[in-house]
Amino acid sequence: MERAIQGMVEKRGAGLWLTHVFMIIGVLVIFFPIWLAFVASTVAQQDIIQPPMPVWPGDQFWVNYKNALFSGVNVPVATMLFNSLVMAVGIAVGKIIISLLSAFAIVYFRFLGRNFFFWMIFLTLMLPVEVRIVPTFEVVAGFGMLNSYSGLIFPLIASATATFLFRQFFLTIPDELAEAARVDGARPMRFFWDIVVPMSRTNIAALFVILFIYGWNQYLWPLLITTDPEMNTIVMGIKQMFPSGDDFAHWPTIMATSILAMIPPVIVVVGMQRLFIRGLVDSEK
């Protein structure tokens, strides 16, 4: 018996060791291109275009990052980072607010056709962005929202996915809470703000991380509605920096811009990591 237990422990230890080895190898494989991009952002142009490319950081870190942030190629990267930040935060917050309210209405209000309206919202997931983008552009242009933050944000703040997830969570909240709030004289919105929203904190955090990255990585929609270079987002800026034809590209600046573009999403993921994980694996879901 003791030998069997010892053998099981040894097998489990070997399996755990191998799991960590494979995880470390996977992390290194994923991290290596990021490391090369960082190295390329700290060296001179000549060091990149003449092989072999260095694998250790150079002495041009401050020069390249200062040039990217405040000079850029067409627009300073600082301006594009700000535009992307406003767009990403606006989309994430707008989607969460609208989805919370719509899911609350569908779950807690009794009105004719509420299930029909919910499934109509859910069916919008089957429509690709390309199908909706032309009529959406016409509406935005008609309201005079081209080259504006409102045009970047408002058309993208409706989310059938977030509405569905909040609805599913609200259905798990005991009906006794709503009855107790009603007995205490709480109005529907008081019940919403004081009970439902605090209980949805982990869901909100998890969705905020996902929706922030969704908004940060938007390319097609900003490209369509912005013609002013000052309204470019960071994803658009990186694409415009790449050379076409015989154009000259300053690769250290492009690599520095790419590294800067990764920093805000990383900060959001790391800063909200605990709530994000709880929102995904909480046993109450």
MILUM-523381 format. One record per residue (C-alpha): residue in one letter; y, x, z; residue number from 1. Coordinates in pm, whole numbers, always signed. Example, Ala and Ser with C-alpha at 12.3 -4.5 7.8 and 13.67 -1.06 7.14 Angstrom:
% residues 2
(a, (-450, +1230, +780), 1)
(s, (-106, +1367, +714), 2)
% end
This chain:
% residues 285
(m, (+0, +0, +0), 1)
(e, (+238, +276, +96), 2)
(r, (+156, +464, -224), 3)
(a, (+224, +152, -431), 4)
(i, (+560, +99, -264), 5)
(q, (+647, +466, -308), 6)
(g, (+553, +447, -676), 7)
(m, (+772, +141, -726), 8)
(v, (+1067, +314, -560), 9)
(e, (+1019, +624, -775), 10)
(k, (+1000, +414, -1094), 11)
(r, (+1310, +221, -993), 12)
(g, (+1491, +545, -915), 13)
(a, (+1398, +692, -1254), 14)
(g, (+1506, +374, -1431), 15)
(l, (+1838, +372, -1245), 16)
(w, (+1894, +737, -1333), 17)
(l, (+1824, +674, -1702), 18)
(t, (+2056, +371, -1699), 19)
(h, (+2342, +582, -1568), 20)
(v, (+2272, +853, -1825), 21)
(f, (+2287, +604, -2112), 22)
(m, (+2604, +447, -1968), 23)
(i, (+2773, +787, -1946), 24)
(i, (+2672, +870, -2303), 25)
(g, (+2806, +532, -2422), 26)
(v, (+3137, +588, -2243), 27)
(l, (+3172, +935, -2396), 28)
(v, (+3100, +803, -2746), 29)
(i, (+3364, +532, -2707), 30)
(f, (+3616, +761, -2539), 31)
(f, (+3590, +1052, -2784), 32)
(p, (+3798, +892, -3067), 33)
(i, (+4065, +795, -2811), 34)
(w, (+4068, +1153, -2685), 35)
(l, (+4113, +1284, -3041), 36)
(a, (+4401, +1040, -3096), 37)
(f, (+4565, +1163, -2775), 38)
(v, (+4517, +1527, -2878), 39)
(a, (+4667, +1452, -3220), 40)
(s, (+4971, +1300, -3047), 41)
(t, (+5040, +1625, -2858), 42)
(v, (+5026, +1880, -3141), 43)
(a, (+5243, +1963, -3440), 44)
(q, (+5194, +1812, -3785), 45)
(q, (+5065, +2142, -3921), 46)
(d, (+4786, +2151, -3662), 47)
(i, (+4652, +1817, -3788), 48)
(i, (+4667, +1865, -4163), 49)
(q, (+4509, +2212, -4150), 50)
(p, (+4144, +2210, -4035), 51)
(p, (+3991, +2253, -3792), 52)
(m, (+4168, +1992, -3584), 53)
(p, (+4222, +2100, -3221), 54)
(v, (+4025, +1923, -2949), 55)
(w, (+4257, +2015, -2662), 56)
(p, (+4615, +1887, -2605), 57)
(g, (+4903, +2087, -2748), 58)
(d, (+5257, +2159, -2632), 59)
(q, (+5436, +1888, -2835), 60)
(f, (+5364, +1597, -2600), 61)
(w, (+5722, +1519, -2497), 62)
(v, (+5864, +1584, -2844), 63)
(n, (+5620, +1352, -3022), 64)
(y, (+5635, +1069, -2768), 65)
(k, (+6015, +1086, -2747), 66)
(n, (+6033, +1074, -3127), 67)
(a, (+5797, +772, -3136), 68)
(l, (+5966, +576, -2855), 69)
(f, (+6328, +621, -2958), 70)
(s, (+6318, +711, -3328), 71)
(g, (+5995, +592, -3482), 72)
(v, (+5949, +566, -3856), 73)
(n, (+6130, +241, -3937), 74)
(v, (+6196, +93, -3593), 75)
(p, (+6177, +262, -3250), 76)
(v, (+5839, +203, -3089), 77)
(a, (+6012, +92, -2769), 78)
(t, (+6156, -207, -2957), 79)
(m, (+5818, -299, -3106), 80)
(l, (+5648, -266, -2768), 81)
(f, (+5903, -502, -2617), 82)
(n, (+5852, -754, -2898), 83)
(s, (+5474, -742, -2853), 84)
(l, (+5508, -775, -2475), 85)
(v, (+5729, -1083, -2504), 86)
(m, (+5494, -1237, -2759), 87)
(a, (+5175, -1161, -2565), 88)
(v, (+5309, -1285, -2229), 89)
(g, (+5464, -1593, -2391), 90)
(i, (+5141, -1685, -2570), 91)
(a, (+4923, -1627, -2262), 92)
(v, (+5148, -1819, -2023), 93)
(g, (+5209, -2100, -2274), 94)
(k, (+4840, -2145, -2350), 95)
(i, (+4750, -2154, -1980), 96)
(i, (+5021, -2407, -1887), 97)
(i, (+4945, -2644, -2174), 98)
(s, (+4569, -2614, -2125), 99)
(l, (+4596, -2678, -1750), 100)
(l, (+4802, -2992, -1803), 101)
(s, (+4591, -3126, -2089), 102)
(a, (+4262, -3063, -1904), 103)
(f, (+4404, -3223, -1588), 104)
(a, (+4507, -3533, -1783), 105)
(i, (+4167, -3562, -1952), 106)
(v, (+3970, -3527, -1627), 107)
(y, (+4183, -3715, -1372), 108)
(f, (+4361, -3986, -1571), 109)
(r, (+4182, -4293, -1700), 110)
(f, (+4323, -4396, -2038), 111)
(l, (+4183, -4542, -2357), 112)
(g, (+4028, -4282, -2587), 113)
(r, (+4054, -3983, -2354), 114)
(n, (+3714, -3848, -2465), 115)
(f, (+3813, -3901, -2826), 116)
(f, (+4130, -3698, -2779), 117)
(f, (+3938, -3426, -2599), 118)
(w, (+3689, -3390, -2883), 119)
(m, (+3972, -3393, -3136), 120)
(i, (+4123, -3099, -2948), 121)
(f, (+3785, -2928, -2934), 122)
(l, (+3727, -2977, -3310), 123)
(t, (+4034, -2765, -3386), 124)
(l, (+3815, -2464, -3299), 125)
(m, (+3635, -2521, -3628), 126)
(l, (+3953, -2474, -3831), 127)
(p, (+4017, -2107, -3916), 128)
(v, (+4368, -1971, -3879), 129)
(e, (+4406, -1934, -4257), 130)
(v, (+4367, -2312, -4303), 131)
(r, (+4652, -2391, -4063), 132)
(i, (+4883, -2101, -4131), 133)
(v, (+5068, -2239, -4438), 134)
(p, (+5163, -2579, -4289), 135)
(t, (+5246, -2406, -3960), 136)
(f, (+5478, -2168, -4145), 137)
(e, (+5652, -2461, -4316), 138)
(v, (+5712, -2631, -3981), 139)
(v, (+5844, -2311, -3821), 140)
(a, (+6069, -2243, -4119), 141)
(g, (+6195, -2601, -4111), 142)
(f, (+6300, -2560, -3749), 143)
(g, (+6478, -2233, -3828), 144)
(m, (+6253, -2023, -3604), 145)
(l, (+6182, -1738, -3846), 146)
(n, (+6258, -1392, -3706), 147)
(s, (+6267, -1524, -3350), 148)
(y, (+6057, -1502, -3035), 149)
(s, (+6016, -1880, -3035), 150)
(g, (+5864, -1862, -3383), 151)
(l, (+5625, -1591, -3271), 152)
(i, (+5514, -1778, -2959), 153)
(f, (+5529, -2157, -2992), 154)
(p, (+5290, -2207, -3287), 155)
(l, (+5017, -2013, -3103), 156)
(i, (+5035, -2161, -2752), 157)
(a, (+4788, -2448, -2806), 158)
(s, (+4435, -2348, -2708), 159)
(a, (+4129, -2569, -2740), 160)
(t, (+3913, -2301, -2577), 161)
(a, (+4126, -2279, -2262), 162)
(t, (+4147, -2659, -2244), 163)
(f, (+3768, -2683, -2263), 164)
(l, (+3715, -2417, -1994), 165)
(f, (+3964, -2576, -1755), 166)
(r, (+3811, -2919, -1814), 167)
(q, (+3467, -2788, -1729), 168)
(f, (+3597, -2631, -1409), 169)
(f, (+3793, -2943, -1303), 170)
(l, (+3474, -3146, -1338), 171)
(t, (+3318, -2930, -1064), 172)
(i, (+3594, -3010, -812), 173)
(p, (+3462, -3271, -567), 174)
(d, (+3603, -3620, -612), 175)
(e, (+3656, -3634, -235), 176)
(l, (+3950, -3394, -270), 177)
(a, (+4128, -3630, -508), 178)
(e, (+4051, -3927, -282), 179)
(a, (+4180, -3742, +25), 180)
(a, (+4499, -3647, -156), 181)
(r, (+4545, -4007, -268), 182)
(v, (+4497, -4133, +89), 183)
(d, (+4755, -3882, +215), 184)
(g, (+5003, -4021, -35), 185)
(a, (+5008, -3723, -271), 186)
(r, (+5124, -3804, -621), 187)
(p, (+4914, -3674, -917), 188)
(m, (+5137, -3374, -984), 189)
(r, (+5144, -3285, -615), 190)
(f, (+4764, -3285, -618), 191)
(f, (+4776, -3074, -934), 192)
(w, (+5010, -2805, -799), 193)
(d, (+4885, -2791, -438), 194)
(i, (+4508, -2822, -490), 195)
(v, (+4395, -2788, -851), 196)
(v, (+4606, -2489, -954), 197)
(p, (+4524, -2274, -646), 198)
(m, (+4154, -2346, -693), 199)
(s, (+4185, -2237, -1058), 200)
(r, (+4340, -1899, -977), 201)
(t, (+4042, -1689, -1085), 202)
(n, (+4004, -1892, -1407), 203)
(i, (+4373, -1846, -1481), 204)
(a, (+4349, -1471, -1423), 205)
(a, (+4045, -1434, -1648), 206)
(l, (+4205, -1637, -1926), 207)
(f, (+4537, -1454, -1890), 208)
(v, (+4368, -1120, -1959), 209)
(i, (+4185, -1257, -2265), 210)
(l, (+4488, -1443, -2401), 211)
(f, (+4725, -1151, -2340), 212)
(i, (+4505, -923, -2550), 213)
(y, (+4478, -1199, -2812), 214)
(g, (+4856, -1223, -2833), 215)
(w, (+4903, -846, -2826), 216)
(n, (+4668, -793, -3122), 217)
(q, (+4825, -1058, -3346), 218)
(y, (+4904, -923, -3692), 219)
(l, (+4888, -1192, -3960), 220)
(w, (+5125, -1443, -3798), 221)
(p, (+5404, -1194, -3706), 222)
(l, (+5372, -1039, -4052), 223)
(l, (+5425, -1381, -4211), 224)
(i, (+5728, -1504, -4018), 225)
(t, (+5924, -1183, -3954), 226)
(t, (+6130, -1010, -4220), 227)
(d, (+6371, -834, -3985), 228)
(p, (+6232, -489, -3890), 229)
(e, (+6380, -533, -3542), 230)
(m, (+6129, -816, -3483), 231)
(n, (+5824, -608, -3575), 232)
(t, (+5540, -601, -3326), 233)
(i, (+5355, -282, -3236), 234)
(v, (+5047, -375, -3442), 235)
(m, (+5267, -431, -3747), 236)
(g, (+5448, -105, -3678), 237)
(i, (+5130, +101, -3670), 238)
(k, (+5016, -47, -4002), 239)
(q, (+5356, +23, -4163), 240)
(m, (+5348, +385, -4049), 241)
(f, (+5043, +467, -4258), 242)
(p, (+5135, +624, -4593), 243)
(s, (+5089, +453, -4924), 244)
(g, (+5067, +648, -5246), 245)
(d, (+5250, +981, -5222), 246)
(d, (+5443, +889, -4907), 247)
(f, (+5458, +1140, -4624), 248)
(a, (+5313, +1046, -4286), 249)
(h, (+5399, +1217, -3960), 250)
(w, (+5058, +1189, -3795), 251)
(p, (+5158, +1300, -3443), 252)
(t, (+5406, +1011, -3431), 253)
(i, (+5144, +765, -3558), 254)
(m, (+4891, +884, -3300), 255)
(a, (+5150, +870, -3022), 256)
(t, (+5233, +513, -3125), 257)
(s, (+4865, +419, -3119), 258)
(i, (+4824, +558, -2767), 259)
(l, (+5139, +376, -2648), 260)
(a, (+5006, +51, -2801), 261)
(m, (+4693, +74, -2584), 262)
(i, (+4875, +122, -2252), 263)
(p, (+4999, -238, -2179), 264)
(p, (+4658, -406, -2240), 265)
(v, (+4488, -140, -2027), 266)
(i, (+4738, -199, -1745), 267)
(v, (+4676, -575, -1759), 268)
(v, (+4296, -536, -1760), 269)
(v, (+4292, -279, -1478), 270)
(g, (+4553, -462, -1270), 271)
(m, (+4371, -795, -1291), 272)
(q, (+4017, -658, -1302), 273)
(r, (+3902, -808, -973), 274)
(l, (+4029, -1158, -1047), 275)
(f, (+3907, -1130, -1406), 276)
(i, (+3549, -1054, -1297), 277)
(r, (+3555, -1328, -1035), 278)
(g, (+3679, -1573, -1294), 279)
(l, (+3383, -1493, -1519), 280)
(v, (+3098, -1477, -1265), 281)
(d, (+3213, -1703, -982), 282)
(s, (+2915, -1912, -873), 283)
(e, (+3128, -2225, -865), 284)
(k, (+3174, -2221, -1244), 285)
% end
